[in-house]
Amino acid sequence: MSSGARAGARRERQADAATLEGLSEAIESGAGLPAVARAAAAALGASVALIDRSSAVLAVAASSSAEESKLLGGGDGIGALELRVADAPVGELRYRVRGAPPSPTLMRTVSTLLALELERARAPEWASDEAAGEFVRAVLERRVTDRGD
């Protein structure tokens, strides 16, 4: 590897580390999904949209409303990654890269952090939905016979 290539790789690693620091800070501080999406967009050099497993759009970090529409509509130039935690789907990351594509390692690191944060943020709501669904099933199947149940 030439010295120029090594210097370029070193600069890329430093940039990756700096942008990952911003993403980590947004997650650690509990800044919320919009701030996390903005930090992920900076880390990837892309516009991003976070969509949960029920297809609800949770956060978009785009440079314009036209860019946001392109992200949400999909199509040419829009990438999509399923966000998973422990082999369970928790949502989707849609992105549109503005310049050079991020390294596969950076993309995987960012998508993993986003999946974990999305699950953490939405878990109470999902648990409540599952409990309500189980109750309705129990009533319909006549497993609930006492008002105290």
C-alpha positions as CSV (number, residue, x, y, z in Angstrom):
1,M,0.0,0.0,0.0
2,S,1.4,3.4,-0.9
3,S,2.0,6.1,1.7
4,G,-0.8,8.2,0.1
5,A,-3.2,5.3,0.3
6,R,-2.2,4.7,3.9
7,A,-2.8,8.3,4.8
8,G,-6.2,8.3,3.1
9,A,-7.2,5.2,5.0
10,R,-6.0,6.8,8.2
11,R,-8.1,10.0,7.5
12,E,-11.1,7.8,6.8
13,R,-10.8,5.9,10.1
14,Q,-10.4,9.2,11.9
15,A,-13.5,10.6,10.2
16,D,-15.4,7.4,11.0
17,A,-14.3,7.6,14.7
18,A,-15.4,11.3,14.9
19,T,-18.8,10.7,13.4
20,L,-19.4,7.6,15.5
21,E,-18.6,9.6,18.6
22,G,-21.4,12.0,17.6
23,L,-23.8,9.1,17.2
24,S,-22.8,7.5,20.5
25,E,-23.3,10.9,22.2
26,A,-26.8,11.2,20.8
27,I,-27.7,7.7,22.0
28,E,-26.1,8.0,25.4
29,S,-27.6,11.4,26.2
30,G,-31.1,10.1,25.3
31,A,-31.5,12.9,22.7
32,G,-34.3,11.0,20.9
33,L,-34.7,9.4,17.6
34,P,-34.6,12.6,15.5
35,A,-31.2,13.6,16.9
36,V,-29.9,10.0,16.5
37,A,-31.1,10.0,12.9
38,R,-29.2,13.3,12.3
39,A,-26.0,11.8,13.9
40,A,-26.4,8.7,11.8
41,A,-26.8,10.8,8.7
42,A,-23.6,12.6,9.5
43,A,-21.8,9.3,10.2
44,L,-22.9,7.8,6.9
45,G,-22.7,11.0,4.8
46,A,-26.2,10.3,3.7
47,S,-29.8,11.3,4.2
48,V,-31.6,8.8,6.4
49,A,-35.0,7.7,7.5
50,L,-35.8,5.4,10.4
51,I,-38.9,3.3,10.0
52,D,-40.3,0.9,12.7
53,R,-41.5,-2.6,12.1
54,S,-45.1,-1.4,11.7
55,S,-43.9,0.9,8.9
56,A,-44.3,4.1,10.9
57,V,-41.8,6.8,10.0
58,L,-40.0,7.7,13.3
59,A,-37.3,10.1,12.1
60,V,-35.9,11.6,8.9
61,A,-32.7,13.4,8.5
62,A,-32.7,14.9,5.0
63,S,-31.4,18.2,3.5
64,S,-34.8,19.1,2.0
65,S,-38.5,18.1,1.8
66,A,-37.8,16.8,-1.7
67,E,-35.0,14.6,-0.4
68,E,-37.3,13.4,2.4
69,S,-39.9,12.4,-0.2
70,K,-37.4,10.5,-2.2
71,L,-36.2,8.6,0.9
72,L,-39.7,7.6,1.9
73,G,-40.8,6.8,-1.6
74,G,-37.9,4.5,-2.3
75,G,-36.7,3.9,-5.8
76,D,-33.4,4.6,-7.6
77,G,-30.5,5.7,-5.4
78,I,-32.3,4.8,-2.2
79,G,-30.7,2.0,-0.1
80,A,-32.6,0.0,2.5
81,L,-31.4,-2.1,5.4
82,E,-33.5,-4.2,7.7
83,L,-32.7,-3.3,11.3
84,R,-32.5,-6.4,13.5
85,V,-31.7,-7.2,17.1
86,A,-31.0,-10.8,18.0
87,D,-32.4,-11.9,14.7
88,A,-35.7,-10.1,15.3
89,P,-36.7,-7.3,12.9
90,V,-37.2,-3.9,14.6
91,G,-37.4,-1.6,11.6
92,E,-35.7,-0.3,8.5
93,L,-33.0,2.2,7.7
94,R,-33.5,4.0,4.3
95,Y,-30.6,6.0,3.1
96,R,-29.3,8.0,0.1
97,V,-25.6,8.6,0.1
98,R,-24.4,12.1,-0.8
99,G,-20.8,11.3,-1.8
100,A,-18.7,8.2,-1.6
101,P,-20.5,5.3,-0.1
102,P,-19.6,4.5,3.6
103,S,-17.4,1.5,4.3
104,P,-19.3,-1.8,5.0
105,T,-17.9,-1.8,8.5
106,L,-19.2,1.7,9.2
107,M,-22.6,0.9,7.7
108,R,-22.9,-2.2,9.8
109,T,-21.8,-0.4,13.0
110,V,-24.3,2.4,12.4
111,S,-27.2,0.1,11.5
112,T,-26.6,-2.0,14.6
113,L,-26.6,1.0,16.9
114,L,-29.7,2.3,15.2
115,A,-31.5,-1.0,15.6
116,L,-30.7,-1.2,19.3
117,E,-31.8,2.4,19.9
118,L,-35.0,1.9,17.9
119,E,-35.8,-1.2,19.9
120,R,-35.1,0.6,23.2
121,A,-37.2,3.5,22.3
122,R,-40.2,1.5,21.0
123,A,-40.1,-1.5,23.3
124,P,-42.6,-0.2,25.9
125,E,-45.1,0.6,23.2
126,W,-44.6,-2.8,21.5
127,A,-45.1,-4.6,24.9
128,S,-48.3,-2.7,25.5
129,D,-49.6,-3.5,22.0
130,E,-48.8,-7.2,22.6
131,A,-50.5,-7.3,26.0
132,A,-53.6,-5.6,24.5
133,G,-53.6,-8.1,21.6
134,E,-53.3,-11.1,24.0
135,F,-56.2,-9.8,26.1
136,V,-58.5,-9.4,23.0
137,R,-57.6,-12.9,21.9
138,A,-58.4,-14.3,25.4
139,V,-61.8,-12.5,25.3
140,L,-62.6,-13.8,21.8
141,E,-61.5,-17.3,22.7
142,R,-63.6,-17.1,25.9
143,R,-60.6,-17.8,28.1
144,V,-61.6,-14.7,30.2
145,T,-64.7,-15.7,32.2
146,D,-64.4,-13.7,35.4
147,R,-64.5,-9.9,35.6
148,G,-61.4,-10.1,37.8
149,D,-59.3,-11.6,35.0
